[in-house]
Amino acid sequence: MADERAKEKLALEGGLKAVTSIEGRGRPKIGVDEFMAIAERFGFSKQALAKMRKAAEADDLGEGPYLANYYSPLKETRVQAFEKLACKTFGAKYAIGVSSGTAALHAAFVAAGVGPGTEVICPAIGFFATAAAVVESRGIPVFCDVDESLQMDPAKLEPLISKRTVALVPTHWQGGVCDMGAIMKIARKHKLKVIEDCAQACGGQFKGKYVGTFGDLSCFSISAYKIVGGGEGGLILAKNKRLWERANQLAECGGLWRPVRFAPPRYEGELYCGTNYRLSELEAAVDVVQLKKMPATVKRFRTVKMRVLKQLNSYAEIVPQTINDLEGEVGYALRFFPETIALGEKIVAALQAENIPAAMRGDKAAPDWHIYHHMYPVTVKSGSTDADCPYECPLYTDSGGKIEYAKGDCPVADDLFDRAISIGLSQWYNAQDCRNIAKGMNKVFSAYCTPDADARPWL
Ligand SMILES: Cc1ncc(COP(=O)(O)O)c(C=O)c1O
């Protein structure tokens, strides 16, 4: 009877607790073995796989939520470890791991003040995601022609700058690097922000300094196809804390990054509605390993390219691609421009017959999202609603903003993109492989071109 009364009495008042234990037993949230079977298919190293297993098991054992990148002052997350390593590797002050390179660009553009009524100068040769992220931020992409490095031509920037321009986006294209000295000079003169797109050249350097450390903000894709990458991921580097905070607000608007999550804004522009581009812990666990390997990977690529270039002869009908920094570029592609597409077709066929992986687009190729006039739906100025912001936004049109996109806007890019012959280089080629490739190239050039000691040298 006394027991019954104690059961009825509130625990608050000294009665027995209604719940003294939980009998239901949970099952693992993640099937660690199933997950690892998928990861193994991607061919990650043993070291990367071990880190992934550790992260997945920790979550299963209830020690999580480690698979979500929820910042904790008590335990460093894998994403925080990746960000720390990125700062150390590149010599950057601030880093944010995000879910993709496109997410990085969107966050960086918004952080830098891209919005309705603004313009951003992007290169004519790059990748669609860069210009698309400008539009997603409600800005207008303006395309700048390239030079014979196939990178943004600094000499063509100034005529494109208007009162609406807020940022320049040098995109280090296909393992090469932009002329960051000239670009930074123009940006400083016109007080413009620089947002580097390093997706295709992680580890590249210009005059001894990593690309990604020149701009106010820099963006990397760390997807499976990049120099550093697991599956899908991105990285932002920021020059100062304010830009880092504003980029964080876009990429993680839940405010987990803030010292006091619900504190009022500390300055105008700190808080606004962003989204969730958080990098997953599993991806970050892999990316830590990948990023550590980056310097050695880049060194191998450079060695291979240099070995081949050193052995090439000069020909009157062949112009080698200009290289803005021979010691600094990553160099996973070797490119040159034959005098005509017709000559290029013969050279490519002959190189392929020698087992040298050469390719040229020519003038009949399918559309390609690496050149501005194919960057559909940017070029058709399509908006997500009938209102068609940003192109019809009064903040843009009332200030004189008007743009159309068409082939012919950037004639150097139009010509060189189709006419360039590219040879993809493997970081694993040894000295003999490089000798064979150079020998094959000289053999083919000699058959179709005129030796010319005065032609532009390869080095
Ligand atoms: C130059 C450039 N910028 C941005 C991106 C977008 O990166 P992600 O695919 O990670 O969104 C890519 C991807 O290929 C790229 O090459």
The ligand as an ORCA input file, in Angstrom:
! r2SCAN-3c Opt
* xyz 0 1
  C      36.427     26.331    -62.340
  C      35.355     25.622    -61.574
  N      34.614     26.313    -60.692
  C      33.638     25.736    -59.970
  C      33.357     24.395    -60.093
  C      32.217     23.803    -59.340
  O      32.627     22.887    -58.390
  P      31.620     21.755    -57.830
  O      31.401     20.779    -58.937
  O      32.338     21.176    -56.664
  O      30.369     22.463    -57.425
  C      34.110     23.615    -60.984
  C      33.833     22.181    -61.140
  O      34.241     21.525    -62.054
  C      35.138     24.247    -61.748
  O      35.868     23.555    -62.615
*
